[in-house]
Each structure stands twice: as structure tokens, then as C-alpha cells.
Amino acid sequence: MRVVREVERAPLLSRAAFEERFEKLDRPVVIAGGAAAWRATATWSGALLRERLGATTIHYKQSSTHQHPDFHQATLGAMFARGSSSFTEFLDAIEHGPADARARRVFTGDEQFVLQRRDGVTRDNPALSPLYRDVEIPPFFAPERLYTVWAWFSGAGPRTWLHYDNNGCHNLNGQVLGRKECWLFEPDELERLYPFPLGEKNPAHNCCAVDVEAPDLARHPRFADARAEHAVLERGDLLFIPAWWIHTFSHLGELNANVNFWWKPATERDNAVTRWQHEIARDAAKKA
């Protein structure tokens, strides 16, 4: 893997400028301070989150290591393990549990979304609605285009495995607490990243077989030439991840909180990832 550039950091800009410079060109950008005015960014802490959501039962990703999912595990059950607890118990584990275990739990929207909009109908999640009241829809797309809002919570050390979001949406990822480091790859880098092939038991075809932390170049030689872009998110930043871009995050803060806003591109993209998605769909149709 070669880091070919740092993702551009831009100040707050108009929707028109964002669309012309980044969305239409499918170019990632960190909008510095783009989430700084949110009440969440100003007020959230472990104590406040316990007060708001402490008794709420949540489900979360659970790994025997810091990798999520950990595709080195022998079974799908171990790769995609889940846990549940009260939100307070979850925060206690990732903030104050044994140091070598704090990275083993991550809460994401896979388990419980904050808000969804489908065919003009909006559904919120009453259990997590206090979170949504503390954020604002970023002004860089029309609110009616909103598809999904997710929240993420983690302690220090987790790594999200290299993947792309298979909902086909653009994403604005707001860093509310903590810091994260991200590596992004254009969709046409997919061949160098080795997506899990069809026909294997592993159904996560939007994830890549290569382990970016310890790549096995004997098995994945093309990864040596993969071209990455790099970004660090500080509290209050917004990261734009264009639809179908492949990415991996390292969670750096002692307590990390993110709120993500997804919306569909205005036009369908033609790239290596969307073509791979069509292959996945055809394979699924044959098995149906």
C-alpha cells in the first residue's frame, strides 16, 4: 500500500462549492470544523451519554481482538460476534475495562440505526432519539435526500476492517468525540484489495481479504501497489466518503463518537465496485 496523498482539508463551504469540488467528482474531503457547531460536539461526554442513554439496551459488535470484523477467526460466528448490554455497561467496558479489552466492542448503526428515510417515509429509533436531537443534518445535500443516520461509539484501539458501504450512498462522517485515522481507496483500486470472492462461505463480499495492518503479500501481492489516501479526523470534523470508496478506520480517542449521514448519489456510478456489486447480485439471484 502506498499513501499517495493526504485528503484535502477544507474550511466550511457552500453546498454549491461542495457539490462542484467534491460530490460531483467523487473526491473525499475533510471539512474542518464542519460538525463543530453541533450541540453534541460541544456537550457530549461519557457522563452525559450515561445520563441520556444509560439504561437503554444496545447491541454491539464484539471481537476477540481489536479488528471488526476479525476475518482471521475460524468461523463466521466468531467473525461476526455480537453482544448486548445496557449503554452504561457498554461505556464502562470501553472506557474503564481492562486496557487490552477496550477495543473489543464497537457500537455501530448495523445494530441499531438512529434514523432511516425510505420512499419519503421517515422512521426514527426512539431509544436513540436523544442522540439525533443533538446533531444537525449537514447543509451539503438536500434534507429530503437523506437515507440513513447512524451513530458509532468505541474506545481506544479498534480497527474497522477494509470495506466499502454497500448501500451505495455518499457519507458525511461527523467526529463528535475523540479522533480517528482513515485510509481511503478509490473504487477502481478494488482488484488490488482482494474482495472476498463469490462462492466462499464468507458472505461479506463488500469486505477485502487483505489485512492492511499485516498484509500477506505472498497471498495478496497486488496490495503492494494499492494507492491510498489518508486522513485524520479531529473532534468537530466532517469526512466526506464518496459512494463506493473503500476505507478502513483506526479509532484513536479514549472515547470516540461519530454520527454518519448517508444519501444517494444523483446518478449511478460505473466503476470496479459497482460492477462487482452487479456480480454479487447476479450470484444471489442464481441461488434464490
Phi and psi in degrees as GROMACS dihedral restraints (atoms count N, CA, C in turn):
[ dihedral_restraints ]
;  ai    aj    ak    al  type     phi  dphi    fc
    3     4     5     6     1  -120.8    20    10
    4     5     6     7     1   126.2    20    10
    6     7     8     9     1   -81.1    20    10
    7     8     9    10     1   112.0    20    10
    9    10    11    12     1   -92.8    20    10
   10    11    12    13     1   -19.7    20    10
   12    13    14    15     1  -165.6    20    10
   13    14    15    16     1   158.2    20    10
   15    16    17    18     1   -85.1    20    10
   16    17    18    19     1   136.7    20    10
   18    19    20    21     1   -60.2    20    10
   19    20    21    22     1   134.0    20    10
   21    22    23    24     1   -58.3    20    10
   22    23    24    25     1   137.9    20    10
   24    25    26    27     1  -103.8    20    10
   25    26    27    28     1   122.8    20    10
   27    28    29    30     1  -119.7    20    10
   28    29    30    31     1   148.9    20    10
   30    31    32    33     1   -74.5    20    10
   31    32    33    34     1   175.2    20    10
   33    34    35    36     1   -53.9    20    10
   34    35    36    37     1   135.8    20    10
   36    37    38    39     1  -140.4    20    10
   37    38    39    40     1   167.1    20    10
   39    40    41    42     1   -73.9    20    10
   40    41    42    43     1   163.0    20    10
   42    43    44    45     1   -61.2    20    10
   43    44    45    46     1   -41.5    20    10
   45    46    47    48     1   -60.9    20    10
   46    47    48    49     1   -43.7    20    10
   48    49    50    51     1   -66.3    20    10
   49    50    51    52     1   -41.1    20    10
   51    52    53    54     1   -60.8    20    10
   52    53    54    55     1   -45.6    20    10
   54    55    56    57     1   -62.3    20    10
   55    56    57    58     1   -44.5    20    10
   57    58    59    60     1   -71.3    20    10
   58    59    60    61     1   -41.1    20    10
   60    61    62    63     1   -87.2    20    10
   61    62    63    64     1   -25.7    20    10
   63    64    65    66     1  -129.8    20    10
   64    65    66    67     1   -55.7    20    10
   66    67    68    69     1   -63.2    20    10
   67    68    69    70     1   -50.0    20    10
   69    70    71    72     1   -65.3    20    10
   70    71    72    73     1   -27.8    20    10
   72    73    74    75     1   -94.9    20    10
   73    74    75    76     1     0.1    20    10
   75    76    77    78     1    51.7    20    10
   76    77    78    79     1    51.1    20    10
   78    79    80    81     1  -113.2    20    10
   79    80    81    82     1   125.7    20    10
   81    82    83    84     1   -67.8    20    10
   82    83    84    85     1   156.6    20    10
   84    85    86    87     1  -156.6    20    10
   85    86    87    88     1   145.3    20    10
   87    88    89    90     1   -98.6    20    10
   88    89    90    91     1   118.6    20    10
   90    91    92    93     1   -91.1    20    10
   91    92    93    94     1   101.8    20    10
   93    94    95    96     1   -64.6    20    10
   94    95    96    97     1   123.4    20    10
   96    97    98    99     1    74.3    20    10
   97    98    99   100     1    14.2    20    10
   99   100   101   102     1   -65.8    20    10
  100   101   102   103     1   -21.0    20    10
  102   103   104   105     1  -115.3    20    10
  103   104   105   106     1    12.0    20    10
  105   106   107   108     1   -67.2    20    10
  106   107   108   109     1   -27.0    20    10
  108   109   110   111     1   -84.9    20    10
  109   110   111   112     1    -5.6    20    10
  111   112   113   114     1   -65.9    20    10
  112   113   114   115     1   143.7    20    10
  114   115   116   117     1   -61.0    20    10
  115   116   117   118     1   -34.5    20    10
  117   118   119   120     1   -58.9    20    10
  118   119   120   121     1   -45.8    20    10
  120   121   122   123     1   -64.2    20    10
  121   122   123   124     1   -34.1    20    10
  123   124   125   126     1   -79.8    20    10
  124   125   126   127     1   -28.2    20    10
  126   127   128   129     1  -120.9    20    10
  127   128   129   130     1   -21.5    20    10
  129   130   131   132     1   -66.0    20    10
  130   131   132   133     1   142.0    20    10
  132   133   134   135     1  -155.5    20    10
  133   134   135   136     1   170.3    20    10
  135   136   137   138     1   -57.0    20    10
  136   137   138   139     1   -41.7    20    10
  138   139   140   141     1   -64.0    20    10
  139   140   141   142     1   -44.7    20    10
  141   142   143   144     1   -66.1    20    10
  142   143   144   145     1   -41.1    20    10
  144   145   146   147     1   -64.3    20    10
  145   146   147   148     1   -37.1    20    10
  147   148   149   150     1   -63.8    20    10
  148   149   150   151     1   -39.9    20    10
  150   151   152   153     1   -64.6    20    10
  151   152   153   154     1   -41.3    20    10
  153   154   155   156     1   -77.0    20    10
  154   155   156   157     1   -40.9    20    10
  156   157   158   159     1  -127.0    20    10
  157   158   159   160     1     8.8    20    10
  159   160   161   162     1   -52.7    20    10
  160   161   162   163     1   -42.9    20    10
  162   163   164   165     1   -87.2    20    10
  163   164   165   166     1    -6.8    20    10
  165   166   167   168     1   -67.0    20    10
  166   167   168   169     1   131.3    20    10
  168   169   170   171     1   -80.1    20    10
  169   170   171   172     1   127.8    20    10
  171   172   173   174     1  -125.3    20    10
  172   173   174   175     1   161.2    20    10
  174   175   176   177     1  -115.1    20    10
  175   176   177   178     1   146.0    20    10
  177   178   179   180     1  -146.8    20    10
  178   179   180   181     1   161.8    20    10
  180   181   182   183     1   -75.1    20    10
  181   182   183   184     1   141.0    20    10
  183   184   185   186     1  -133.5    20    10
  184   185   186   187     1   132.1    20    10
  186   187   188   189     1  -131.7    20    10
  187   188   189   190     1   154.0    20    10
  189   190   191   192     1   -82.7    20    10
  190   191   192   193     1    -3.7    20    10
  192   193   194   195     1  -132.8    20    10
  193   194   195   196     1  -164.8    20    10
  195   196   197   198     1   -90.3    20    10
  196   197   198   199     1    -2.5    20    10
  198   199   200   201     1   -93.5    20    10
  199   200   201   202     1   137.5    20    10
  201   202   203   204     1  -134.0    20    10
  202   203   204   205     1   114.1    20    10
  204   205   206   207     1   -66.4    20    10
  205   206   207   208     1   164.8    20    10
  207   208   209   210     1  -101.5    20    10
  208   209   210   211     1    98.9    20    10
  210   211   212   213     1   -79.7    20    10
  211   212   213   214     1     4.3    20    10
  213   214   215   216     1   -81.5    20    10
  214   215   216   217     1   -12.1    20    10
  216   217   218   219     1   -71.1    20    10
  217   218   219   220     1   156.8    20    10
  219   220   221   222     1   -81.2    20    10
  220   221   222   223     1   -23.4    20    10
  222   223   224   225     1  -127.2    20    10
  223   224   225   226     1   156.0    20    10
  225   226   227   228     1   -62.7    20    10
  226   227   228   229     1   -35.8    20    10
  228   229   230   231     1   -60.4    20    10
  229   230   231   232     1   -38.0    20    10
  231   232   233   234     1   -74.9    20    10
  232   233   234   235     1   -35.2    20    10
  234   235   236   237     1   -65.1    20    10
  235   236   237   238     1   -42.0    20    10
  237   238   239   240     1  -113.2    20    10
  238   239   240   241     1    38.1    20    10
  240   241   242   243     1   -64.2    20    10
  241   242   243   244     1   147.8    20    10
  243   244   245   246     1  -129.3    20    10
  244   245   246   247     1   154.3    20    10
  246   247   248   249     1  -134.1    20    10
  247   248   249   250     1   170.4    20    10
  249   250   251   252     1  -146.4    20    10
  250   251   252   253     1   150.1    20    10
  252   253   254   255     1  -170.8    20    10
  253   254   255   256     1   177.9    20    10
  255   256   257   258     1   -70.0    20    10
  256   257   258   259     1   158.4    20    10
  258   259   260   261     1   -62.6    20    10
  259   260   261   262     1   -37.3    20    10
  261   262   263   264     1   -61.1    20    10
  262   263   264   265     1   -44.8    20    10
  264   265   266   267     1   -62.7    20    10
  265   266   267   268     1   -39.0    20    10
  267   268   269   270     1   -62.1    20    10
  268   269   270   271     1   -48.7    20    10
  270   271   272   273     1   -62.9    20    10
  271   272   273   274     1   -39.2    20    10
  273   274   275   276     1   -59.0    20    10
  274   275   276   277     1   -40.2    20    10
  276   277   278   279     1   -68.7    20    10
  277   278   279   280     1   -40.9    20    10
  279   280   281   282     1   -85.3    20    10
  280   281   282   283     1   -20.1    20    10
  282   283   284   285     1   -95.9    20    10
  283   284   285   286     1   -38.8    20    10
  285   286   287   288     1  -127.3    20    10
  286   287   288   289     1     2.0    20    10
  288   289   290   291     1   -71.6    20    10
  289   290   291   292     1  -179.9    20    10
  291   292   293   294     1   -52.6    20    10
  292   293   294   295     1   137.4    20    10
  294   295   296   297     1   -56.0    20    10
  295   296   297   298     1   -37.2    20    10
  297   298   299   300     1   -80.2    20    10
  298   299   300   301     1    -0.9    20    10
  300   301   302   303     1  -114.0    20    10
  301   302   303   304     1    -7.6    20    10
  303   304   305   306     1   -67.6    20    10
  304   305   306   307     1   -23.2    20    10
  306   307   308   309     1   -88.3    20    10
  307   308   309   310     1     3.3    20    10
  309   310   311   312     1   -88.7    20    10
  310   311   312   313     1    -5.6    20    10
  312   313   314   315     1  -126.5    20    10
  313   314   315   316     1   135.3    20    10
  315   316   317   318     1  -140.6    20    10
  316   317   318   319     1   131.3    20    10
  318   319   320   321     1   -96.4    20    10
  319   320   321   322     1   130.3    20    10
  321   322   323   324     1  -138.2    20    10
  322   323   324   325     1   170.9    20    10
  324   325   326   327     1   -68.6    20    10
  325   326   327   328     1   -13.0    20    10
  327   328   329   330     1   -56.0    20    10
  328   329   330   331     1   -36.6    20    10
  330   331   332   333     1   -83.2    20    10
  331   332   333   334     1   -48.3    20    10
  333   334   335   336     1  -148.5    20    10
  334   335   336   337     1   114.0    20    10
  336   337   338   339     1   -73.9    20    10
  337   338   339   340     1   161.8    20    10
  339   340   341   342     1   -90.5    20    10
  340   341   342   343     1   -44.7    20    10
  342   343   344   345     1  -153.9    20    10
  343   344   345   346     1   144.7    20    10
  345   346   347   348     1  -132.1    20    10
  346   347   348   349     1   146.0    20    10
  348   349   350   351     1  -131.0    20    10
  349   350   351   352     1   119.5    20    10
  351   352   353   354     1  -134.0    20    10
  352   353   354   355     1   126.3    20    10
  354   355   356   357     1    52.3    20    10
  355   356   357   358     1    40.6    20    10
  357   358   359   360     1    80.3    20    10
  358   359   360   361     1    -0.9    20    10
  360   361   362   363     1  -105.4    20    10
  361   362   363   364     1   126.8    20    10
  363   364   365   366     1  -102.4    20    10
  364   365   366   367     1   131.4    20    10
  366   367   368   369     1  -121.8    20    10
  367   368   369   370     1   128.6    20    10
  369   370   371   372     1  -108.7    20    10
  370   371   372   373     1   170.3    20    10
  372   373   374   375     1  -108.6    20    10
  373   374   375   376     1   105.1    20    10
  375   376   377   378     1   -54.4    20    10
  376   377   378   379     1   -33.4    20    10
  378   379   380   381     1   -64.9    20    10
  379   380   381   382     1   -30.2    20    10
  381   382   383   384     1  -109.7    20    10
  382   383   384   385     1     5.8    20    10
  384   385   386   387     1   -58.3    20    10
  385   386   387   388     1   -30.3    20    10
  387   388   389   390     1   -58.5    20    10
  388   389   390   391     1   -28.1    20    10
  390   391   392   393     1   -68.9    20    10
  391   392   393   394     1   -43.2    20    10
  393   394   395   396     1   -65.9    20    10
  394   395   396   397     1   -31.5    20    10
  396   397   398   399     1   -66.4    20    10
  397   398   399   400     1   -17.7    20    10
  399   400   401   402     1   -98.9    20    10
  400   401   402   403     1     4.8    20    10
  402   403   404   405     1  -125.9    20    10
  403   404   405   406     1   170.2    20    10
  405   406   407   408     1  -129.2    20    10
  406   407   408   409     1   140.4    20    10
  408   409   410   411     1   -61.4    20    10
  409   410   411   412     1   123.6    20    10
  411   412   413   414     1   -57.1    20    10
  412   413   414   415     1   145.1    20    10
  414   415   416   417     1   -82.7    20    10
  415   416   417   418     1    17.7    20    10
  417   418   419   420     1   -97.6    20    10
  418   419   420   421     1     3.0    20    10
  420   421   422   423     1  -150.9    20    10
  421   422   423   424     1   158.1    20    10
  423   424   425   426     1   -66.4    20    10
  424   425   426   427     1   132.2    20    10
  426   427   428   429     1   -55.9    20    10
  427   428   429   430     1   -31.3    20    10
  429   430   431   432     1   -69.3    20    10
  430   431   432   433     1   -12.0    20    10
  432   433   434   435     1   -86.0    20    10
  433   434   435   436     1    -5.8    20    10
  435   436   437   438     1   -57.9    20    10
  436   437   438   439     1   134.7    20    10
  438   439   440   441     1  -109.5    20    10
  439   440   441   442     1   -49.4    20    10
  441   442   443   444     1  -153.8    20    10
  442   443   444   445     1   146.4    20    10
  444   445   446   447     1  -120.8    20    10
  445   446   447   448     1   127.9    20    10
  447   448   449   450     1  -122.0    20    10
  448   449   450   451     1   155.2    20    10
  450   451   452   453     1  -118.3    20    10
  451   452   453   454     1   149.3    20    10
  453   454   455   456     1  -128.1    20    10
  454   455   456   457     1   139.0    20    10
  456   457   458   459     1  -137.6    20    10
  457   458   459   460     1   137.2    20    10
  459   460   461   462     1  -158.9    20    10
  460   461   462   463     1   164.1    20    10
  462   463   464   465     1   -95.9    20    10
  463   464   465   466     1  -158.9    20    10
  465   466   467   468     1   -80.8    20    10
  466   467   468   469     1   133.0    20    10
  468   469   470   471     1   110.8    20    10
  469   470   471   472     1   -20.5    20    10
  471   472   473   474     1   -63.1    20    10
  472   473   474   475     1   152.5    20    10
  474   475   476   477     1  -126.5    20    10
  475   476   477   478     1   123.8    20    10
  477   478   479   480     1   -81.7    20    10
  478   479   480   481     1   130.3    20    10
  480   481   482   483     1   -62.7    20    10
  481   482   483   484     1   151.0    20    10
  483   484   485   486     1   -60.3    20    10
  484   485   486   487     1   125.2    20    10
  486   487   488   489     1  -161.6    20    10
  487   488   489   490     1   171.0    20    10
  489   490   491   492     1  -122.2    20    10
  490   491   492   493     1   157.1    20    10
  492   493   494   495     1   -82.1    20    10
  493   494   495   496     1   116.6    20    10
  495   496   497   498     1   -85.6    20    10
  496   497   498   499     1    11.8    20    10
  498   499   500   501     1   -82.5    20    10
  499   500   501   502     1    -4.5    20    10
  501   502   503   504     1    70.4    20    10
  502   503   504   505     1    22.3    20    10
  504   505   506   507     1  -106.9    20    10
  505   506   507   508     1   152.5    20    10
  507   508   509   510     1   -70.1    20    10
  508   509   510   511     1   157.5    20    10
  510   511   512   513     1  -139.3    20    10
  511   512   513   514     1   132.4    20    10
  513   514   515   516     1  -111.3    20    10
  514   515   516   517     1   116.5    20    10
  516   517   518   519     1  -106.1    20    10
  517   518   519   520     1   111.2    20    10
  519   520   521   522     1   -93.9    20    10
  520   521   522   523     1   122.8    20    10
  522   523   524   525     1   -87.2    20    10
  523   524   525   526     1   105.6    20    10
  525   526   527   528     1   -90.5    20    10
  526   527   528   529     1   -43.8    20    10
  528   529   530   531     1  -133.1    20    10
  529   530   531   532     1   148.6    20    10
  531   532   533   534     1    77.9    20    10
  532   533   534   535     1  -158.7    20    10
  534   535   536   537     1  -142.6    20    10
  535   536   537   538     1   153.8    20    10
  537   538   539   540     1  -141.3    20    10
  538   539   540   541     1   152.1    20    10
  540   541   542   543     1  -114.8    20    10
  541   542   543   544     1   138.7    20    10
  543   544   545   546     1  -133.4    20    10
  544   545   546   547     1   141.4    20    10
  546   547   548   549     1  -119.0    20    10
  547   548   549   550     1   129.2    20    10
  549   550   551   552     1  -122.0    20    10
  550   551   552   553     1   146.2    20    10
  552   553   554   555     1  -130.0    20    10
  553   554   555   556     1   134.1    20    10
  555   556   557   558     1   -59.0    20    10
  556   557   558   559     1   151.5    20    10
  558   559   560   561     1   -54.4    20    10
  559   560   561   562     1   -34.5    20    10
  561   562   563   564     1   -77.0    20    10
  562   563   564   565     1     2.6    20    10
  564   565   566   567     1   -84.6    20    10
  565   566   567   568     1    -0.8    20    10
  567   568   569   570     1   -54.2    20    10
  568   569   570   571     1   -41.3    20    10
  570   571   572   573     1   -60.9    20    10
  571   572   573   574     1   -32.3    20    10
  573   574   575   576     1   -79.2    20    10
  574   575   576   577     1    -7.6    20    10
  576   577   578   579     1  -108.7    20    10
  577   578   579   580     1    -5.7    20    10
  579   580   581   582     1    59.5    20    10
  580   581   582   583     1    68.3    20    10
  582   583   584   585     1   -60.6    20    10
  583   584   585   586     1   147.0    20    10
  585   586   587   588     1   -58.8    20    10
  586   587   588   589     1   125.0    20    10
  588   589   590   591     1   -74.6    20    10
  589   590   591   592     1   160.3    20    10
  591   592   593   594     1   -66.2    20    10
  592   593   594   595     1   151.9    20    10
  594   595   596   597     1    92.8    20    10
  595   596   597   598     1   -12.5    20    10
  597   598   599   600     1   -87.7    20    10
  598   599   600   601     1   162.6    20    10
  600   601   602   603     1   -66.8    20    10
  601   602   603   604     1   -29.9    20    10
  603   604   605   606     1   -67.3    20    10
  604   605   606   607     1   117.1    20    10
  606   607   608   609     1   -85.6    20    10
  607   608   609   610     1    -2.0    20    10
  609   610   611   612     1   -84.8    20    10
  610   611   612   613     1    69.0    20    10
  612   613   614   615     1   -73.9    20    10
  613   614   615   616     1    -8.7    20    10
  615   616   617   618     1   -88.0    20    10
  616   617   618   619     1     0.4    20    10
  618   619   620   621     1  -105.4    20    10
  619   620   621   622     1   159.5    20    10
  621   622   623   624     1  -108.8    20    10
  622   623   624   625     1   144.9    20    10
  624   625   626   627     1   -71.7    20    10
  625   626   627   628     1   -28.2    20    10
  627   628   629   630     1   -70.1    20    10
  628   629   630   631     1   138.8    20    10
  630   631   632   633     1   -95.9    20    10
  631   632   633   634     1   109.5    20    10
  633   634   635   636     1   -66.9    20    10
  634   635   636   637     1   -21.8    20    10
  636   637   638   639     1   -80.0    20    10
  637   638   639   640     1   -29.8    20    10
  639   640   641   642     1  -145.3    20    10
  640   641   642   643     1    67.7    20    10
  642   643   644   645     1   -65.8    20    10
  643   644   645   646     1   138.2    20    10
  645   646   647   648     1   -96.9    20    10
  646   647   648   649     1    94.9    20    10
  648   649   650   651     1   -73.4    20    10
  649   650   651   652     1   -14.4    20    10
  651   652   653   654     1   -69.0    20    10
  652   653   654   655     1   -37.3    20    10
  654   655   656   657     1   -87.2    20    10
  655   656   657   658     1   -31.7    20    10
  657   658   659   660     1  -129.0    20    10
  658   659   660   661     1    63.7    20    10
  660   661   662   663     1   -64.6    20    10
  661   662   663   664     1   -30.9    20    10
  663   664   665   666     1   -67.4    20    10
  664   665   666   667     1   -19.0    20    10
  666   667   668   669     1   -61.9    20    10
  667   668   669   670     1   -26.4    20    10
  669   670   671   672     1   -58.8    20    10
  670   671   672   673     1   -27.5    20    10
  672   673   674   675     1  -102.6    20    10
  673   674   675   676     1     5.0    20    10
  675   676   677   678     1   -64.8    20    10
  676   677   678   679     1   138.0    20    10
  678   679   680   681     1  -104.4    20    10
  679   680   681   682     1   117.7    20    10
  681   682   683   684     1  -112.4    20    10
  682   683   684   685     1   154.1    20    10
  684   685   686   687     1  -114.0    20    10
  685   686   687   688     1   147.5    20    10
  687   688   689   690     1  -123.6    20    10
  688   689   690   691     1   142.3    20    10
  690   691   692   693     1  -147.9    20    10
  691   692   693   694     1   150.0    20    10
  693   694   695   696     1  -119.7    20    10
  694   695   696   697     1   129.3    20    10
  696   697   698   699     1  -101.4    20    10
  697   698   699   700     1   125.1    20    10
  699   700   701   702     1  -102.1    20    10
  700   701   702   703     1   164.6    20    10
  702   703   704   705     1   -54.8    20    10
  703   704   705   706     1   127.8    20    10
  705   706   707   708     1    94.7    20    10
  706   707   708   709     1    -4.7    20    10
  708   709   710   711     1   -84.2    20    10
  709   710   711   712     1   155.0    20    10
  711   712   713   714     1  -118.6    20    10
  712   713   714   715     1   128.7    20    10
  714   715   716   717     1  -106.7    20    10
  715   716   717   718     1   124.8    20    10
  717   718   719   720     1   -91.6    20    10
  718   719   720   721     1   117.4    20    10
  720   721   722   723     1  -108.2    20    10
  721   722   723   724     1   109.0    20    10
  723   724   725   726     1   -63.3    20    10
  724   725   726   727     1   153.6    20    10
  726   727   728   729     1   -51.8    20    10
  727   728   729   730     1   137.3    20    10
  729   730   731   732     1    75.2    20    10
  730   731   732   733     1     1.2    20    10
  732   733   734   735     1   -72.5    20    10
  733   734   735   736     1   143.0    20    10
  735   736   737   738     1   -94.2    20    10
  736   737   738   739     1   139.3    20    10
  738   739   740   741     1  -154.6    20    10
  739   740   741   742     1   161.5    20    10
  741   742   743   744     1  -145.3    20    10
  742   743   744   745     1   141.2    20    10
  744   745   746   747     1  -118.2    20    10
  745   746   747   748     1   144.4    20    10
  747   748   749   750     1  -113.9    20    10
  748   749   750   751     1   129.4    20    10
  750   751   752   753     1   -94.7    20    10
  751   752   753   754     1   117.4    20    10
  753   754   755   756     1  -105.0    20    10
  754   755   756   757     1   -27.3    20    10
  756   757   758   759     1   -78.0    20    10
  757   758   759   760     1   160.2    20    10
  759   760   761   762     1   -66.0    20    10
  760   761   762   763     1   -33.0    20    10
  762   763   764   765     1  -137.8    20    10
  763   764   765   766     1   118.3    20    10
  765   766   767   768     1  -112.1    20    10
  766   767   768   769     1   133.9    20    10
  768   769   770   771     1  -136.1    20    10
  769   770   771   772     1   132.3    20    10
  771   772   773   774     1  -133.4    20    10
  772   773   774   775     1   148.2    20    10
  774   775   776   777     1  -126.1    20    10
  775   776   777   778     1   124.8    20    10
  777   778   779   780     1  -110.5    20    10
  778   779   780   781     1   139.4    20    10
  780   781   782   783     1  -120.2    20    10
  781   782   783   784     1   120.7    20    10
  783   784   785   786     1  -109.5    20    10
  784   785   786   787     1   141.3    20    10
  786   787   788   789     1  -147.2    20    10
  787   788   789   790     1   151.9    20    10
  789   790   791   792     1   -77.8    20    10
  790   791   792   793     1   140.2    20    10
  792   793   794   795     1   -61.2    20    10
  793   794   795   796     1   153.7    20    10
  795   796   797   798     1   -69.7    20    10
  796   797   798   799     1   -29.0    20    10
  798   799   800   801     1  -129.7    20    10
  799   800   801   802     1   151.6    20    10
  801   802   803   804     1   -71.6    20    10
  802   803   804   805     1   140.4    20    10
  804   805   806   807     1   -92.3    20    10
  805   806   807   808     1   148.5    20    10
  807   808   809   810     1  -119.0    20    10
  808   809   810   811     1   106.3    20    10
  810   811   812   813     1  -153.1    20    10
  811   812   813   814     1  -177.8    20    10
  813   814   815   816     1   -62.1    20    10
  814   815   816   817     1   -34.9    20    10
  816   817   818   819     1   -73.5    20    10
  817   818   819   820     1   -44.1    20    10
  819   820   821   822     1   -65.8    20    10
  820   821   822   823     1   -34.3    20    10
  822   823   824   825     1   -66.7    20    10
  823   824   825   826     1   -38.2    20    10
  825   826   827   828     1   -63.7    20    10
  826   827   828   829     1   -39.9    20    10
  828   829   830   831     1   -60.2    20    10
  829   830   831   832     1   -39.2    20    10
  831   832   833   834     1   -63.9    20    10
  832   833   834   835     1   -38.4    20    10
  834   835   836   837     1   -63.6    20    10
  835   836   837   838     1   -41.7    20    10
  837   838   839   840     1   -61.0    20    10
  838   839   840   841     1   -44.1    20    10
  840   841   842   843     1   -64.2    20    10
  841   842   843   844     1   -41.8    20    10
  843   844   845   846     1   -64.4    20    10
  844   845   846   847     1   -40.0    20    10
  846   847   848   849     1   -64.2    20    10
  847   848   849   850     1   -41.6    20    10
  849   850   851   852     1   -64.9    20    10
  850   851   852   853     1   -38.5    20    10
  852   853   854   855     1   -64.3    20    10
  853   854   855   856     1   -37.0    20    10
  855   856   857   858     1   -64.8    20    10
  856   857   858   859     1   -34.0    20    10
  858   859   860   861     1   -82.9    20    10
  859   860   861   862     1   -17.2    20    10
